[in-house]
Amino acid sequence: MSTAYVSPSVRIGISQDLLRLVFRLLGAAIICVVLALLSDAFLTTNNIFNVLRQTSLLFFMSAGLTLVILTGGLDLSIGANIAFSACVAATVIKATGSVWLGGATGLGCGFLIGLINGVLVTRLRIPSFIATYGTMWIIQGATYYYMAGQVIHGFPPAFRALGSGYLIGIPIPVFLMVIFLGLGSFFTQRTIWGQQIYAIGANPVSARLSGIPTMRRLVLVYAVSGGMAGLASLVFLARLNSAEGDIGDSLTLPAIAAVLIGGTSLFGGIGTMSGTLIGALILTLVLNGMNLLAVNANWQPLVTGVIVVLAVWVDKKLRYRAGHVS
């Protein structure tokens, strides 16, 4: 029987998570104060709800990716996965009129793509960067071919509520975000499988020698990442009320940025779901502030890239000080 192995580095990482979380919350609070001083529109109800909604959408993409990065891997196919799943789901909804069937199809497509990534990484032993980079291009090409430049739009109000509706005055995606935050946090922090994922990221050789089924756990995290991309595709589809081949082109980098800003180590073994949520919030606040201050939209990818580089650099420094690297 396999048991969870938790290396000393994992224990150190978990013990530091609370402190890192506090620092990131403080950073988010400082950004809020600065934006409130610079823009009168920041604290309006509409803008606050917009920030929460965008944060939730980014969190759906980033939550599954967090598990992948915890194992020391990377999933670059998220944006392409979202586009393909959304387009297939849109086709099913329009063809059958069934929101449930369309939703199940979108989730199934996302999960299947994630499962394929997991098999490529474990069975074919292709590095995750190369495997998911390859599937990104394959899925993107398939999506463009499938859509052939067409746009599918106009969905039932009940489905659109998933992305743009409200419940007791709060955007529905925010409730979904809270639910999946709870599920993700419980899985990673309170289950044996979650602790095994941390152990794999901290030291895969030791994890395997201790009896952890590393291949099965890796397949699991990539499948979950794909499934969360499928969920994100449905929320995006409901929010935009349309599907086209290029809707996922700009989504992968922000998802990776949110995970890294949230404190999940690109080297594996350290990170939390709550940290990813705060990372998504910080990135959303930065981009929202740039929009409110009328900063040229061309600067947004540049700022996101700089944030990613800084996040990785800070993470490396922290790991060095904690004795994780020589």
N, C-alpha and C positions, 0 to 999 in steps of 0.2 A: 504493500500500500504506500502510495506516495504521500509525503507530507510537505508542508510549506517550509522552504528554506529561506531564512532571512539573514543576509550577510551583515556584518558590522557596518558596511557602507550604507546599506539600506536603512539600518536603524538610525544612523547619523542623519541621513537625508530626511527621514520622516520627522525626526526631532527638530529639524530646522524649518520644516514646512510652515509651522504656525508663525514664526518670526518673519519669514519671507512673505507670508500672506498679509501680515500687518503692514509691512513696508509697501506692498502693492496697493493695499486699500488706502494708505496714506497718499500714495502717488495719485490714485484716482480722485481722491478728495481735493488734492491741490489743483489738479486739472479742472475740476468742476468750479472751484473758487475763481480761478483765472478766467475761465470762459464766462462765468456769471458777471465778472467785472468788465469784460471786453464786449459782451453782447447782451443786449436786453432780451433777445429772443431765446436765450439758452434755457432759462428757468420757466418758460411757458409750458403749459400742460401738453400741448401738441408736440413740442420738441422733446420733452422728457419721455413721452410715450414712444416717439420715434427712436430715441436712443435705446430704450428698453427692447423695442421690437428688433432693431438691427443687432443688438447684443445677443438676443436669443437666436437669431438666424445664424450668426457667426458661431455661437456656442454649439449648435447642432452639428455644424461641420467639424468643429474642433474637438468635440468630446470623444468620438471614436479615434480620431488621430492621436489624442493624448495617450491612449492605450498602446498604439503602435510605437510612439516615440519612447514610452516607458520601457519598451523592450529593446531600445537602441535602434529601431527601424525607422522608416519614413514611408509615407504614402503620398505620392505626387499625383495620383489619379483622381483625387477627390473632386476637383472642379469638373473634369470630364465625366465622372460618374454622375454628378448632379445633373448635368445637362442631358445625358443619355436617359437617365431614369425619369426625369421630368418630361422629356419628349414622348417616351413610351407611355407613361402614365396619362399624359394629355390625350394621346391617340386613343387609348382604351376608354377614357371617360367620354370623349366625343362620339366614339363608335357605339358604345353600349349604353351610355347615359347613367352608368353605375359609378358613383363616387367611391364606393367600397372596393369594387373590383379594380378601378384605376389606382387607388391608393395601395392596394395589395401588390399590384404589378410594379409600381414604383419602388416600393420597399424591397420586393423580390429581386428586381434588377440590381439595386444597390448592393444587396447582400451577396448576390451571385458574383458580381465584379470583385467585391472584397474577398470572397472565397477563392477566386482565381488568383488574386494577388498572393494570398496565403500559400497556395499550392506552389506557385512559382518560387516563392522565397524558401519554402521548406523542402519540397520534394525535388525541385530542380536546382536548389541551392544558388539561386541568382540573388545577388545583393539587392536589398529592398529598393535602393535608389534606382537601380537599373530596371528592375522588374516593374515597378510602378510607373517609372518614366515611360517605359515601353507601352504598358497598358493605357497610359494617358493618351498617347498618340493614336493607338488602335481604336480606343473608344471615341476619341474626338473625330477621327476620320469616319467611323461608322455612324456617328450622330449626324455629321454634315451630309453624308450620303443618304441617310434615312430621311432627313428633313428636306433635302433638295432645295434649300432656300425658302421653304414655306414657314409660315407662322400659324400656330394653332392657338386660338383664343376663344374666350367666352365660355366660362364654366359655371355650373350651378351655384347659386348663392350659398348653399350649405357647405360646399367645398371651399369657396372663397373665404368663408369665415375662419378657416384654419390659419390663414395668413394675415387677414385684415380685420377679423371680427374682434368683439370685446365680450368679456364675461365679468359681470359686476363692475363695469367701467375700466377694466384692465385688459390689455391686448391678450388674446388667447395664446399666442406663441410664448408669452412670459410664463403662463401657467405650465405649459409643456416644458419650458426650460427648467423650472423648479422641480418638476417631476423627474426629469432625466438627470438633473444634478444630484438629486437624492439617490436615484438608482445607481448612478455611476460612482458616487462616493461610497455607498454601501458595498458595492462590488469590489472596488479597489482596496478599501481600507478594512473591511470586515469579513471577507471571505478568503478561503485558502487559495482559490484560483487567482484572486487579486494579488495576494502576497507572492504567489509564484511568478506573476508577471513582473513585479518589482525585482524579484531575485534574478530572473532571466536578464533583465536590463543591467543589473549591477554586475553580474558575473555569470555569463551563460554556461561556461564550462563547469563551474561549481554547481550551478543549478541542475545541470544534466546529471552530474555524478551523484547528486543528492537524491535522485529519483524523480525529479520533476519531468513530466512529459513535455519537453520544450517545443517539439514540433506541433503537437496538438494545441498548445497554448498560443503559439504564434499564428496558426491558422485561425484560431478563435478571434484574436485581436484584429486581424485584417478583415475578417468577416464582419465583426462588429463595426469597424470603421466604414466598411462599405454600406452596412445597414443604416448607419447614422447619416451617411451621404444620401441614401435613399429617402430618409425622413426629411432631410433638409431640402431635397428636390421637391417634395410635396408642399412644404411650407413656402418655398420660393414660387412655385407654380401658382399656389393659391393667392399669394401676395401680388404677383405680377399680372395674374389673369391671362397669361399667354406663355407659350413655349416656343423657343427657336434654338437653332443649333449652337449658338455662341453664348448662351446665358451663363455657362460655367467657366468661360475663359479667364476671368479675373478673380476667381474665388479661392484658388489654392494657396496663393501667397498669404492673404489675410488669415486663413485658417492656421497655417504654420506659425505665423507671427503671433496669433492669440495664444497658442500653446506655449511658445517660448517665452513670451512676455509674462505669462502666468507662472513661470518658474519650473516648468518641466524641462529636464535636462535633455539636450539633443544626444547625449552620450548614454542615456538610459538610466533607469533605477531611481529617479527622483522626480516627484511631481504629484499634483493632486487635481481632481476635477474642479474644486472650488478655485484653485489658482488659475485654471484655464478660463473659468467664468470671469474672473477679475481681469485676466489678460484680454478677453474679448471686450469687456467693458472699457478698458483703457484705450484700446485701439479704436473702438467705436467713438469714444469721446474725442479723440484726436481728429479723426476724420470729420466728425460732426462739427467740431470747432472750426476746422478749415473751411467747411461749407458756409457756416454762419458768418465767418470773417471774409467771405468772398475770395479765398485763396484759389488761384488757378488750379483746376482739377488735374492738370498734368503733373502737379507737384505731389499728388497723393501717393502714387506708386513709389516715388522716390523716398518719401517720408516713411512709408511702410518698410521698404528695403533697409533703410538706415536703422529703424527700430529693431528689425530682425538681427542685423549684424551686431548691434549693441547688446541685445538680449543674449546672444550666443557668447559674446566676449565676456559679459558680466558673469554668465553661468560658468565659463571656464575658470575665471578668477576665483569664484566662490568655491569651486571644486578643488582648485589647487590649495587654497587656504585650509580647506577641510581635510586635506590629505587624500583626496580621491585620485589625484594624478601625481606623477613624479615630476 
